[in-house]
Amino acid sequence: MEWLAGALPWGLGLLMAGGAAFRLRALRPDWMHALVLAVALTVSAVLMPLARVETLGHEAEYLEILLGTRGLDAGNAARMPAMQWLLWCMEGLGLGQRAALAVSLLSGALACVAWAAALGRMHGRWVGLVAGLSLALWGNLAAWSSSIYNVVLPFFFVCVAFWALSLLMDGEDPLGAGLLAGAAAGLAVALRLDTLWAAPAGLLLVVLNRPKAAARWGPGLLVGALIALGSLLAVRGTGELPGSGEWLGSFRMNSALLVYFEPFQRLWVLPAVLIGAGLGLRAKWRTWIPLCALVVSVHLAMAGFNDYGSRHLLAAGLALSACLGLCSTQRWAWLPLGVAGLGLVASLVDTRQRFYASEEHFAESVQSDLPQWSLQDLGDCALITEDERVAAEGEQLSHFNLWDPEEFAGLQAQHGCVLWLMGVQDYRWSSLAVRDRAMRVERLYDLEPLAVVSNSEDGYVALVLRVGRARRWPSATLVRTLP
């Protein structure tokens, strides 16, 4: 059954994609597509320091399958059967971690090309070029392209699905376009469940544009929907989905947080996003209402997950990069577009610096004018840390203990104070996505830096922050407390 749950989506998806390839002659690569591909690969494979990469958390479980030390199982939302099966096949072919990394890097780069091609069909080649380059320079995508976790590969299939829909809107062969869109959408969900939240935008695109010959393109989309549904039911049958039962509290906590859209929410990028959205709605509202819906549906749906983070917003980045692409159509919008481009580059540089950063690098970034404490100076306060050098695994408190205001109040009442020991995992970018949780804490509570705690024997370093009053408007602050 484990084999079937992983192999069936791939079998059906590749069969449908093969049928589409015989009918479609739509992708005519040109210098624009080559440029997007070259920039994307340069950013993710050259600019990002891949030598630092560590395989952590759920990604390590996938690596065990790839190395042949772990067998296939029924899986769950963090260990999807289709992704397990792909890595199991790679292991059988003698392909190792380098090959899996190459697949991820290439998937991220080709996703940029597919999105550039899709927007080129809908809005013109220059719009597609700028959007594709914006996506290639996005630090969030570049960093996740280094991971064999099931993030970038399903995102690639989301982009292919939108490209296939653009072919359908543009009058290409409806049977081939429908097969390709259904195959890509089905495989995306089979590899990662939360890609399902891109589906409303795709469906809205079809409903508003009403492509001809529904009897020819409809079956492909229907089979894709059945693949997605089957994958959802297979994983749902293994137990509750992550965050089940905590949706309302998580939504209240996350719905106002825009920090995971970095850098599109920042003041030097946001004007170009808003200008592009306005231009798009005026030029082709039937295309842009679905793209606006893509941002809203992904954000609001994933805000109900207690571990929501930047990895869940790759699909939303498609619409945001498209907004930048639309700015290229008006000369008066080139200035905000240029400023937004600089913002993307600055964010990319920051991501590169944090990318699997060492503890020594983190120590250099911590405020040096604070008092220096030892672990003994921490007193009896509740300590928010998951570092075994400070607290044994069974005695640790984590970021998750701060999500519920009542639980936080209980910790304060019991211990008198709550201290967060911000360590290297909170500072750096890694596939554990601990930094996403750290940024949430920064915006949920008033934080007061007290000291830097260190231990020369094991190299431990942390910034000690007193966790104070919960903020009424979590995303309203522009003040950064954390390094």
Buried (B, 14 or more C-beta within 10 A) or exposed (E): EBEEBBBBBBEBBEEBBEBBEEBBEBEEEEEBBEBBBEBBBBBBBEBBEBEBBEBBBBBBBBBBBBEEEBEBBBBBBBBBBBBBBBBBBBBEEEBBBEBBBEBBBBBBBBBBBBBBBBBBBBBBBBBBBBBBBBBBBBBBBBBBBBBBBBBBBBBBBBBBBBBBBBBBBBEBBBBBBBBBBBBBBBBBBBBBBBBBBBBBBBBBBBEBBEBEBEEBBBBBBEBBBEBBEBBBEBBBEBEEBEBEEBBEBBBBBBBEBBBBBBBBBBEBBBBBBEBBBBBBBEBBEBBBBBBBBBBBBBBEBBBBBBBBBBBBBBBBBBBBBBBBBBBBBEEEBEEBBEBBBEBBBBBBEBBBBBBBBEBEBBBEBBEEEBEEBEBEEBEEBBBBBBBEEBBEEEEBBEBBBBBBBEEBEEBBEEBEBBBBBBBBBBBBBBBBBBBBBBBBBBBBBBBEBBBBBBEEEEEBBBBBBBBEEEBEEBBEEEEEBBB
